[in-house]
Amino acid sequence: MNIIKHSLVVLGMIVAPAFAAGQVSISIDAGKPGPVINKYVYGQFAEHLGTGIYGGMWVGPKSNIPNTRGWRNDVVGALKALHVPLVRWPGGCFADTYHWRDGVGPQDKRPHNVNGGSVDEINAVGTHEFFDLIDMLGADAYVNGNVGTGSVQEMSDWVEYMTADGGSPLARLRARNGHAKPFKVAYFGIGNEMWGCGGNVKPDYYANLYSNYETFLRAPKHNKPKIIASGGDTTWTGVLSKELKGRTTGISIHQYTIAGATWETKGAALGFKEDEWISTLANTLKIDQIIKDHLAVLDKNDPEKKIGLMIDEWGTWYADADASNSALYQQNSLRDALVAALNFHIFHEHAGRVPMTTIAQMVNVLQAMILTDKEKMVLTPTYYAFQMYVPFQDARSLPLAIRDNTSYTLGASTIPGVSASAARARDGKVYLALVNTDPSRAVDVAVNVAGTRVKGATGKVLTSAAMDAHNTFQNPQAIKPAAFSARAASGNLSIKVPAKAVMVVALEE
Ligand code: AHR
């Protein structure tokens, strides 16, 4: 057996012990904790789009589908297990056509509007219903305002309606509509994708619009939302971080993952070959460089680090499989779980500068947690990835070094074989998350925590025989996490990570 010599790793000067050749070795320095991984990094996005809200989450109080004040009990129950920390609503592109007054007051008096080309916006879900949902979930609210077809007055009124104390006329209207107590809005976004569906404007023009809108967003001191500017590429980040200093908590960017090389050839959610397995994972890993590019601009214009980079839309976007079902409905496979986990690891790396992300989207749209068909519901592999990573919410990131990593190659593409992330969670335990990107070969990972003897590891692993393993309404349990545990031998902990797997374990120190 070849023994690798002790060596020093730059990150935190971790001294790695001797491990067998052929093993990937991971060294964690629990003595030098990094920034906290904000729980909002595990946020979700729910848009009025397809069956993302109506049917998927909201069925109305009179439905035969069991519900609480209109919200599906099965869906809300499943989401609760994810400890969803934050929900962005009502869009997306929908936000820039949404008029909040259509969604308050008696439900039978609310107008039916056009959404996405057909009259399917019944406005049954409005401000009060949204806050009812997030109360049930125990989540915080990220409300996105309308710049595209709204006005300064309308946005100002909405913020006052949600946040003002009793004395204001809009607070009194809120009370008449059934909620005397102000709502708590954690984040408020001024427009969405202003470079596109939000109005096709240029960054300088939006910077002026933002300042104008933001000036009139008045909320009581003790109930002020953090205001988010809608960004785009690094040019947008440059302009907004220069122009909006002191007026914004964060600049949002969107980054979707496709399987193919172009939007026209995005690839399918299921039935793909290995070339689209590796291309999807390679494409998703690009978010690391994209974040670094934005942070380099922010660091120049905002050296005090007052402005966060918020990734409020991310996830996979495949070709529409079943246009009859709903807009942007797609199946979700083991590949999506790996995409989610790889993104989590990258977000953790940037924990100090990326305080919030919201995956697109919660139910029935794009990379969803949950799929529904009338009264039926299935949990997706992405759901399970979010569930496995719950301990990372508000955990303290830990420096981690990977030595002798494997690589996974197909044709001209090569990506790292193992991706890993570690943190000390609020329960005091060190958690290690591992992804093996190789769809055919398991990998041995030797784990060392500097200064402690790790006795074992216990947790969950998500894998399957097929790259596109997924749950269906007929077979809802086809893929779900399995229990995993490993014991240290002679003071060394070795973990066998199966091919194409996501694993999260708590280490026993
Ligand atoms: O998430 C779907 C859509 O993608 C959103 O409405 C929009 O912001 C983005 O282009």
Boltz pocket constraint, residues with backbone or C-beta under 6 A from the ligand:
constraints:
  - pocket:
      binder: B
      contacts: [[A, 47], [A, 91], [A, 92], [A, 93], [A, 94], [A, 192], [A, 193], [A, 254], [A, 313], [A, 360], [A, 361], [A, 366]]
      max_distance: 6.0
